[in-house]
Amino acid sequence: MEKFLIFILLAFISANISDERFYNHKYSKWNAEKFLTGKFVNNLGSKCNLIAKHGKLTGSYSSKPSRGTLVEKSFPISGVYTPVEDGVLLSFIVTFEMEGKNQQGLKKVSTATWNGKIFSNQKSFKMNWLLVSNQNDENEWYATNVGQDQFTKVK
């Protein structure tokens, strides 16, 4: 019985030590979820509402299109994140579907991916993006754009 109690006590202590080290890390999975869940605005005024849970990102991305209507539209986000020693790596994708046709008579649709790292000491962070629009094969050369956005958490 005494050996059993010592075993239980040692198991409890080792579990608490490892849990404490994990949760005391500034950007553990727990804190990454807390930081990533919320509202963000980028340098162009687009709004990103994220929900982070178990390594997955969901939410919505609202932006005014660069051409055409000035009405802000909202689109679903899907992504992933991975806590690391000094922050969190993240990536998400948004597909923008607009009404009507583009100049080639094709459906107005584009897909963008954002990839980046948030360092644990930052309130705002940069993410590189890749935007691919629906073009015919003659215009494929300008279907892909690359850039960078600065996101800041607002709530």
Residue frames as a rotation matrix with the C-alpha (Angstrom) as fourth column:
MET 1
0.571 0.821 0.000 0.00
0.821 -0.571 0.000 0.00
0.000 0.000 -1.000 0.00
GLU 2
0.433 -0.483 -0.761 2.83
0.185 -0.778 0.600 2.39
-0.882 -0.401 -0.248 0.89
LYS 3
-0.659 -0.693 0.293 4.54
0.388 0.021 0.922 1.76
-0.645 0.720 0.255 -2.48
PHE 4
-0.142 0.719 0.681 1.26
0.980 0.003 0.201 2.42
0.143 0.695 -0.705 -4.25
LEU 5
0.776 0.440 -0.452 0.82
0.546 -0.827 0.133 5.79
-0.316 -0.350 -0.882 -2.47
ILE 6
-0.044 -0.874 -0.484 4.40
0.081 -0.486 0.870 6.80
-0.996 -0.001 0.093 -3.29
PHE 7
-0.658 -0.148 0.738 3.78
0.698 0.248 0.672 5.86
-0.283 0.957 -0.060 -6.93
ILE 8
0.346 0.881 0.322 0.59
0.925 -0.377 0.038 7.96
0.155 0.284 -0.946 -7.02
LEU 9
0.669 -0.152 -0.728 2.37
0.285 -0.852 0.440 10.89
-0.687 -0.501 -0.526 -5.35
LEU 10
-0.432 -0.900 -0.068 5.29
0.190 -0.164 0.968 10.75
-0.882 0.405 0.241 -7.82
ALA 11
-0.444 0.357 0.822 2.90
0.896 0.160 0.415 10.51
0.017 0.920 -0.391 -10.78
PHE 12
0.661 0.736 -0.147 0.94
0.746 -0.665 0.033 13.53
-0.073 -0.131 -0.989 -9.49
ILE 13
0.363 -0.608 -0.706 4.13
0.112 -0.724 0.681 15.59
-0.925 -0.326 -0.194 -8.97
SER 14
-0.672 -0.670 0.316 5.58
0.374 0.061 0.926 14.77
-0.640 0.739 0.209 -12.41
ALA 15
-0.091 0.724 0.683 2.25
0.985 -0.034 0.167 15.54
0.144 0.688 -0.711 -14.11
ASN 16
0.801 0.410 -0.437 2.04
0.512 -0.847 0.144 18.90
-0.311 -0.339 -0.888 -12.35
ILE 17
-0.059 -0.889 -0.453 5.64
0.128 -0.457 0.880 19.79
-0.990 -0.006 0.141 -13.22
SER 18
-0.741 -0.239 0.628 5.17
0.617 0.126 0.777 19.09
-0.264 0.963 0.054 -16.92
ASP 19
0.253 0.900 0.355 1.78
0.947 -0.306 0.101 20.87
0.200 0.310 -0.929 -16.99
GLU 20
0.650 -0.032 -0.759 3.22
0.385 -0.847 0.365 23.88
-0.655 -0.530 -0.539 -15.18
ARG 21
-0.475 -0.867 -0.147 6.14
0.221 -0.279 0.934 24.15
-0.852 0.412 0.324 -17.60
PHE 22
-0.543 0.329 0.773 3.75
0.838 0.152 0.524 23.89
0.055 0.932 -0.358 -20.53
TYR 23
0.464 0.869 0.171 1.26
0.844 -0.493 0.214 26.49
0.270 0.045 -0.962 -19.30
ASN 24
0.470 -0.366 -0.803 3.91
0.365 -0.748 0.554 28.89
-0.804 -0.554 -0.219 -18.01
HIS 25
-0.581 -0.630 0.516 5.41
0.730 -0.123 0.672 29.13
-0.360 0.767 0.531 -21.49
LYS 26
-0.643 0.287 -0.710 4.39
-0.168 -0.958 -0.234 32.54
-0.747 -0.031 0.664 -22.80
TYR 27
-0.192 0.583 -0.789 2.88
-0.980 -0.163 0.118 31.13
-0.059 0.796 0.602 -26.01
SER 28
-0.840 0.030 0.542 1.75
-0.059 0.988 -0.146 27.68
-0.540 -0.155 -0.828 -25.03
LYS 29
-0.753 0.616 0.231 -1.21
0.518 0.338 0.786 26.18
0.406 0.711 -0.574 -26.86
TRP 30
0.027 0.791 -0.611 -3.50
0.977 -0.150 -0.152 27.69
-0.212 -0.593 -0.777 -24.21
ASN 31
-0.088 -0.126 -0.988 -2.17
0.230 -0.968 0.103 31.23
-0.969 -0.218 0.114 -24.65
ALA 32
-0.973 -0.230 0.009 -2.01
0.047 -0.161 0.986 30.96
-0.226 0.960 0.167 -28.44
GLU 33
-0.396 0.905 0.157 -5.71
0.856 0.301 0.421 30.14
0.334 0.301 -0.893 -28.47
LYS 34
0.241 0.489 -0.838 -6.43
0.800 -0.588 -0.114 33.08
-0.549 -0.643 -0.533 -26.20
PHE 35
-0.431 -0.473 -0.768 -4.39
-0.002 -0.851 0.525 35.54
-0.902 0.227 0.366 -28.28
LEU 36
-0.994 -0.053 0.099 -5.60
0.094 0.089 0.992 34.32
-0.062 0.995 -0.083 -31.68
THR 37
-0.218 0.975 0.038 -9.28
0.963 0.208 0.172 34.32
0.159 0.074 -0.984 -30.74
GLY 38
-0.049 0.226 -0.973 -10.51
0.459 -0.860 -0.223 37.83
-0.887 -0.458 -0.062 -31.38
LYS 39
0.876 0.408 0.257 -10.72
0.437 -0.447 -0.780 40.68
-0.204 0.796 -0.570 -33.86
PHE 40
-0.215 -0.968 -0.126 -7.80
0.598 -0.233 0.767 41.91
-0.772 0.090 0.629 -35.93
VAL 41
0.899 0.368 -0.237 -7.46
0.049 -0.624 -0.780 44.76
-0.435 0.689 -0.579 -38.46
ASN 42
0.156 -0.892 0.425 -4.78
0.938 0.268 0.219 44.93
-0.310 0.364 0.878 -41.12
ASN 43
-0.576 -0.557 -0.598 -2.96
0.380 -0.830 0.407 47.93
-0.724 0.007 0.690 -42.59
LEU 44
-0.936 0.284 0.208 -5.56
0.116 -0.309 0.944 48.19
0.332 0.908 0.256 -45.41
GLY 45
-0.578 0.735 0.353 -8.53
-0.814 -0.494 -0.306 48.23
-0.050 -0.465 0.884 -43.02
SER 46
-0.063 0.536 -0.842 -9.66
-0.362 0.774 0.519 44.66
0.930 0.338 0.145 -43.65
LYS 47
0.023 0.196 0.980 -11.14
-1.000 0.015 0.021 42.92
-0.011 -0.981 0.196 -40.61
CYS 48
-0.325 -0.221 -0.919 -10.32
-0.275 0.952 -0.132 39.43
0.905 0.210 -0.370 -39.49
ASN 49
0.266 0.458 0.848 -12.37
-0.963 0.082 0.258 37.65
0.049 -0.885 0.462 -36.80
LEU 50
-0.329 -0.516 -0.791 -10.65
-0.468 0.816 -0.338 34.49
0.820 0.259 -0.510 -35.63
ILE 51
0.696 0.377 0.612 -11.57
-0.716 0.439 0.543 31.58
-0.063 -0.816 0.575 -33.41
ALA 52
-0.222 -0.862 -0.455 -8.61
-0.718 0.461 -0.521 29.39
0.659 0.211 -0.722 -32.43
LYS 53
0.459 0.370 0.808 -9.18
-0.821 0.524 0.227 25.94
-0.339 -0.767 0.544 -30.98
HIS 54
0.528 -0.267 0.806 -7.03
0.022 0.953 0.302 22.80
-0.849 -0.142 0.509 -30.93
GLY 55
-0.463 -0.867 0.184 -4.65
0.278 0.056 0.959 24.02
-0.842 0.495 0.215 -33.66
LYS 56
-0.336 0.430 0.838 -7.42
0.937 0.063 0.344 25.09
0.095 0.901 -0.424 -36.06
LEU 57
-0.830 0.098 -0.549 -8.54
0.008 -0.982 -0.188 28.57
-0.558 -0.160 0.814 -37.09
THR 58
-0.239 0.796 0.556 -12.04
0.959 0.104 0.263 29.50
0.152 0.597 -0.788 -38.21
GLY 59
-0.279 0.214 -0.936 -13.80
0.417 -0.851 -0.319 32.82
-0.865 -0.479 0.148 -38.53
SER 60
0.653 0.539 0.532 -14.44
0.729 -0.257 -0.635 35.49
-0.205 0.802 -0.560 -41.11
TYR 61
-0.573 -0.803 -0.162 -12.52
0.642 -0.563 0.520 38.01
-0.509 0.194 0.839 -43.19
SER 62
0.599 0.801 -0.009 -14.20
0.668 -0.506 -0.545 41.27
-0.442 0.320 -0.838 -44.22
SER 63
-0.544 -0.809 -0.223 -12.77
0.452 -0.506 0.735 43.48
-0.708 0.299 0.640 -46.91
LYS 64
0.534 0.581 -0.614 -13.80
-0.271 -0.570 -0.776 46.07
-0.801 0.580 -0.147 -49.43
PRO 65
0.527 -0.347 0.776 -12.91
0.767 0.588 -0.258 44.89
-0.367 0.731 0.576 -52.92
SER 66
-0.421 -0.788 -0.449 -10.16
0.423 -0.608 0.672 46.80
-0.803 0.093 0.589 -54.69
ARG 67
-0.981 0.164 -0.100 -12.35
-0.165 -0.451 0.877 47.25
0.098 0.877 0.470 -57.76
GLY 68
-0.447 0.884 -0.135 -16.06
0.411 0.337 0.847 47.61
0.795 0.323 -0.514 -58.25
THR 69
0.531 0.838 0.127 -18.51
0.223 -0.283 0.933 48.00
0.817 -0.467 -0.338 -55.42
LEU 70
-0.412 -0.658 0.630 -17.49
-0.439 -0.463 -0.770 49.70
0.799 -0.594 -0.098 -52.19
VAL 71
0.634 0.702 0.324 -19.67
-0.666 0.283 0.690 47.36
0.393 -0.653 0.647 -50.12
GLU 72
-0.458 -0.786 0.414 -17.71
-0.888 0.388 -0.247 45.43
0.033 -0.481 -0.876 -47.52
LYS 73
0.529 0.589 -0.612 -18.22
-0.562 0.783 0.268 41.68
0.636 0.202 0.744 -47.78
SER 74
0.082 -0.433 0.898 -17.44
-0.910 0.334 0.244 38.90
-0.406 -0.837 -0.367 -45.34
PHE 75
0.364 -0.080 -0.928 -15.88
-0.597 0.745 -0.298 35.56
0.715 0.663 0.224 -46.29
PRO 76
0.990 0.059 0.130 -15.13
-0.139 0.618 0.774 32.42
-0.035 -0.784 0.620 -44.23
ILE 77
0.095 -0.994 0.044 -11.61
-0.948 -0.104 -0.299 31.70
0.302 -0.013 -0.953 -42.94
SER 78
0.997 0.025 -0.076 -10.05
0.001 0.948 0.319 28.29
0.080 -0.318 0.945 -42.51
GLY 79
0.323 -0.944 0.072 -6.57
-0.580 -0.257 -0.773 27.78
0.748 0.208 -0.630 -41.13
VAL 80
0.668 -0.238 -0.705 -4.13
0.572 0.770 0.282 26.22
0.476 -0.591 0.651 -38.71
TYR 81
0.500 -0.605 0.620 -1.67
-0.680 -0.718 -0.152 27.35
0.537 -0.346 -0.770 -36.05
THR 82
0.531 -0.446 -0.721 1.22
0.549 0.829 -0.108 25.76
0.645 -0.339 0.685 -34.18
PRO 83
0.945 -0.265 0.190 2.67
-0.319 -0.629 0.709 27.12
-0.068 -0.731 -0.679 -30.92
VAL 84
0.409 -0.894 -0.184 6.48
0.457 0.375 -0.806 27.25
0.790 0.246 0.562 -30.90
GLU 85
-0.130 -0.545 -0.828 9.05
0.981 0.052 -0.188 28.27
0.146 -0.837 0.528 -28.28
ASP 86
-0.790 -0.308 -0.530 8.90
0.424 -0.899 -0.110 32.02
-0.442 -0.312 0.841 -28.94
GLY 87
-0.603 0.632 -0.487 5.44
-0.700 -0.712 -0.057 32.48
-0.383 0.306 0.872 -30.47
VAL 88
0.063 0.687 0.724 3.04
0.126 0.714 -0.689 30.81
-0.990 0.134 -0.042 -32.85
LEU 89
-0.958 -0.267 -0.106 3.14
-0.098 -0.043 0.994 29.91
-0.270 0.963 0.015 -36.55
LEU 90
-0.096 0.985 0.143 -0.12
0.130 0.155 -0.979 30.37
-0.987 -0.075 -0.142 -38.43
SER 91
-0.994 -0.087 -0.061 -1.65
-0.055 -0.076 0.996 30.08
-0.091 0.993 0.071 -41.85
PHE 92
-0.200 0.970 0.135 -5.15
0.227 0.180 -0.957 30.74
-0.953 -0.161 -0.256 -43.11
ILE 93
-0.917 -0.020 0.397 -7.03
0.397 0.025 0.918 30.79
-0.029 0.999 -0.015 -46.40
VAL 94
-0.182 0.880 -0.439 -9.95
-0.048 -0.454 -0.890 32.87
-0.982 -0.141 0.125 -47.68
THR 95
-0.672 0.092 0.735 -11.85
0.734 0.220 0.643 32.38
-0.103 0.971 -0.215 -50.92
PHE 96
-0.548 0.441 -0.711 -13.41
-0.196 -0.894 -0.403 35.58
-0.813 -0.081 0.577 -52.25
GLU 97
-0.576 0.459 0.676 -16.46
0.810 0.429 0.400 34.92
-0.106 0.778 -0.619 -54.41
MET 98
-0.682 0.318 -0.659 -18.01
-0.203 -0.948 -0.247 38.00
-0.703 -0.035 0.711 -56.03
GLU 99
0.337 0.869 0.362 -21.06
0.331 0.250 -0.910 38.37
-0.881 0.427 -0.203 -58.20
GLY 100
0.784 0.063 -0.617 -20.68
-0.493 -0.541 -0.682 38.71
-0.377 0.839 -0.393 -61.93
LYS 101
0.772 -0.523 0.361 -17.90
0.634 0.677 -0.373 37.89
-0.049 0.517 0.855 -64.34
ASN 102
0.095 -0.821 -0.563 -14.35
0.261 -0.525 0.810 39.16
-0.961 -0.224 0.164 -64.77
GLN 103
0.040 -0.130 -0.991 -12.91
-0.730 -0.680 0.060 40.71
-0.682 0.721 -0.122 -67.99
GLN 104
-0.871 -0.378 -0.315 -12.47
-0.491 0.632 0.600 37.25
-0.028 0.677 -0.736 -69.54
GLY 105
-0.029 0.957 -0.288 -16.09
-0.776 0.160 0.610 36.33
0.630 0.241 0.738 -68.82
LEU 106
-0.373 -0.183 -0.909 -15.07
0.298 0.905 -0.305 33.97
0.879 -0.385 -0.283 -66.00
LYS 107
0.661 0.616 -0.428 -16.53
0.548 -0.007 0.836 33.76
0.512 -0.788 -0.342 -62.51
LYS 108
0.177 -0.565 0.806 -15.14
-0.474 -0.766 -0.433 36.47
0.862 -0.305 -0.404 -60.20
VAL 109
0.996 0.056 -0.069 -13.34
0.029 0.532 0.847 34.38
0.084 -0.845 0.528 -57.61
SER 110
0.127 -0.991 0.050 -9.93
-0.432 -0.101 -0.896 34.47
0.893 0.092 -0.440 -55.97
THR 111
0.854 0.035 -0.518 -8.22
0.398 0.597 0.696 32.62
0.334 -0.801 0.497 -53.16
ALA 112
0.272 -0.775 0.570 -5.71
-0.557 -0.610 -0.563 34.13
0.785 -0.165 -0.598 -50.75
THR 113
0.592 -0.201 -0.780 -3.45
0.656 0.682 0.323 32.51
0.467 -0.703 0.536 -48.22
TRP 114
0.538 -0.466 0.702 -1.71
-0.633 -0.774 -0.029 34.30
0.556 -0.429 -0.712 -45.35
ASN 115
0.609 -0.439 -0.661 1.30
0.593 0.805 0.013 32.77
0.526 -0.400 0.751 -43.61
GLY 116
0.184 -0.589 0.787 3.33
-0.381 -0.781 -0.495 34.15
0.906 -0.209 -0.368 -40.74
LYS 117
-0.179 -0.309 -0.934 4.65
0.785 0.528 -0.325 34.02
0.594 -0.791 0.148 -37.23
ILE 118
0.665 0.332 0.669 3.55
-0.195 -0.788 0.584 35.95
0.721 -0.519 -0.460 -34.18
PHE 119
-0.469 -0.837 -0.282 6.39
0.229 0.194 -0.954 36.44
0.853 -0.512 0.101 -31.71
SER 120
0.003 0.539 -0.842 5.34
0.924 0.320 0.209 36.25
0.382 -0.779 -0.497 -28.08
ASN 121
-0.453 -0.226 -0.862 6.28
0.671 -0.724 -0.162 39.89
-0.587 -0.652 0.480 -27.39
GLN 122
-0.986 0.044 0.159 4.21
0.094 -0.640 0.763 41.39
0.135 0.767 0.627 -30.25
LYS 123
-0.332 0.927 -0.176 0.78
-0.013 -0.191 -0.981 43.00
-0.943 -0.323 0.076 -30.27
SER 124
0.679 0.473 -0.562 0.80
-0.575 -0.134 -0.807 43.23
-0.457 0.871 0.181 -34.06
PHE 125
-0.129 -0.684 0.718 2.37
0.073 0.716 0.695 40.93
-0.989 0.142 -0.043 -36.64
LYS 126
-0.189 -0.038 -0.981 3.16
-0.924 -0.332 0.191 40.68
-0.333 0.943 0.028 -40.34
MET 127
0.109 0.226 0.968 1.84
0.134 0.962 -0.239 37.97
-0.985 0.156 0.074 -42.60
ASN 128
-0.803 -0.371 -0.467 2.86
-0.435 -0.172 0.884 37.29
-0.408 0.913 -0.023 -46.19
TRP 129
0.183 0.934 0.306 0.01
-0.201 0.340 -0.919 36.62
-0.963 0.106 0.250 -48.59
LEU 130
-0.951 -0.299 0.075 -0.46
-0.015 0.288 0.957 34.98
-0.308 0.910 -0.279 -51.96
LEU 131
-0.015 0.980 -0.196 -3.60
-0.337 -0.190 -0.922 35.87
-0.941 0.052 0.333 -53.95
VAL 132
-0.933 -0.202 0.299 -4.62
0.179 0.462 0.869 33.82
-0.313 0.864 -0.395 -56.98
SER 133
-0.200 0.893 -0.404 -7.48
-0.585 -0.440 -0.682 35.06
-0.786 0.100 0.610 -59.16
ASN 134
0.168 0.400 0.901 -9.52
0.474 0.768 -0.430 33.20
-0.864 0.500 -0.060 -61.74
GLN 135
0.034 -0.243 -0.970 -8.00
-0.729 -0.669 0.142 33.99
-0.683 0.702 -0.200 -65.16
ASN 136
0.976 0.216 0.014 -7.93
-0.140 0.678 -0.722 32.25
-0.166 0.703 0.692 -68.50
ASP 137
0.529 -0.824 0.204 -4.68
0.726 0.564 0.394 30.71
-0.439 -0.060 0.896 -69.75
GLU 138
0.264 -0.418 0.869 -3.80
0.691 -0.547 -0.472 33.80
0.673 0.725 0.144 -71.84
ASN 139
0.362 -0.046 0.931 -3.86
-0.396 -0.912 0.109 35.95
0.844 -0.408 -0.348 -68.69
GLU 140
0.782 -0.056 -0.621 -2.37
0.474 0.700 0.534 33.43
0.405 -0.712 0.574 -66.30
TRP 141
-0.181 -0.977 0.110 0.82
0.684 -0.206 -0.700 35.50
0.706 -0.051 0.706 -66.01
TYR 142
-0.706 -0.098 0.701 -0.93
-0.306 -0.851 -0.427 38.08
0.638 -0.517 0.571 -63.84
ALA 143
0.300 0.889 -0.345 -3.28
-0.053 0.377 0.925 35.77
0.952 -0.259 0.160 -61.93
THR 144
0.448 -0.210 -0.869 -0.99
0.840 0.432 0.329 35.55
0.306 -0.877 0.370 -58.87
ASN 145
0.363 -0.316 0.877 -0.09
-0.262 -0.937 -0.229 38.47
0.894 -0.147 -0.423 -56.59
VAL 146
0.079 -0.453 -0.888 2.19
0.859 0.483 -0.169 38.47
0.506 -0.750 0.427 -53.55
GLY 147
0.082 -0.078 0.994 2.29
-0.217 -0.974 -0.058 40.92
0.973 -0.211 -0.097 -50.66
GLN 148
-0.651 -0.318 -0.689 2.43
0.610 0.321 -0.724 41.47
0.452 -0.892 -0.015 -46.92
ASP 149
0.333 0.787 0.520 -0.13
0.040 -0.562 0.826 42.70
0.942 -0.254 -0.219 -44.38
GLN 150
-0.875 -0.470 0.118 0.37
-0.061 -0.134 -0.989 44.03
0.481 -0.872 0.088 -40.86
PHE 151
0.135 0.943 -0.304 -2.35
0.316 0.250 0.915 42.77
0.939 -0.220 -0.264 -38.47
THR 152
-0.838 -0.297 0.458 -3.16
-0.310 -0.433 -0.846 44.34
0.450 -0.851 0.271 -35.11
LYS 153
-0.480 0.682 -0.551 -5.48
0.790 0.609 0.066 42.85
0.381 -0.404 -0.832 -32.49
VAL 154
-0.620 0.342 0.706 -8.34
-0.294 -0.936 0.195 45.21
0.727 -0.087 0.681 -31.61
LYS 155
0.245 0.707 0.663 -10.44
-0.951 0.041 0.308 42.95
0.190 -0.706 0.682 -29.33
